[in-house]
Amino acid sequence: MSADQPRVLLVEDEAAQREVLAYNLSAEGFEVVSADNGEDAIMLIGEAPPDIIVLDWMMPHLSGIEVCRRLKVRPETRDIPVIMLSARSEEVDKVRGLETGADDYVVKPYSMVELMARVRTQLRRVRPATVGVPLHYEDIMLDAESHRVTRGEVELKLGPTEFRLLSTFMEKPGRVWSRESLLDRVWGRDIYVDTRTVDVHIGRLRKALTLTGGSDPLRTVRGAGYALG
């Protein structure tokens, strides 16, 4: 899987429904990780937090509502968008789902086209570059669709790794990224790369960003990692 593909965790206990959803999400260009119960979902999220979670309400043992509640009280997972799927169509059920922390609530049966649109809406908030939204930070603009970066009026030449690094930083200005989290996001979970490689590519990105005389927008946080701004 490409390291810059949005990662969707699909949690659905009905095998046929899970297969249809996984197929459609994959066709939309998402990396899909699936679980058929809440316990496995919690474990998978702990191993590698997804960009978004599509979560069925009614599951044995650990319900989707309980999974959502646990995620939203933990600082490291509370910002992951959750789309709740449910056959419960009463307003009181929708309110309960949203008050538990779900970012969206979709009633079964639903239109697959509508669900994909809702997934993209949530991703636009947390990973805007992956759904074609240009990113801006001060005088820097990154357009993922045309693969162009400009600073002021000057187009910058970035390698593919530096481009993904900058995109990651620009999606969350101010956030401090550890080397390990950058490896996961930029290189991918299944690729072994020494953490020192991150430093090398950060150096290349800094050089490209300051080549025209602008100040260095990247910040090194001693013992923690790197941040934009």
Buried (B, 14 or more C-beta within 10 A) or exposed (E): EEBBBBBBBBBBBEEEBBEEBBEBBEEBEBBBBBBBBBBEBBEBBEEEBBBBBBBBBBBEEBBBBBBBBBBBEEEEBEEBBBBBBBEBEEEEBBEBBBEBBBBBBBBEEEEBEEBBEBBBBBBBEBBBBBBEBBBEBEEBBBBBEEEBBEBEEEEBEBEEBBBBBBBBBBBBBEBBBBBEBBBBBBBBEEEEBEEEBBEEBBEBBBEBBBEEEBEEBBEBEEEEBBBBE
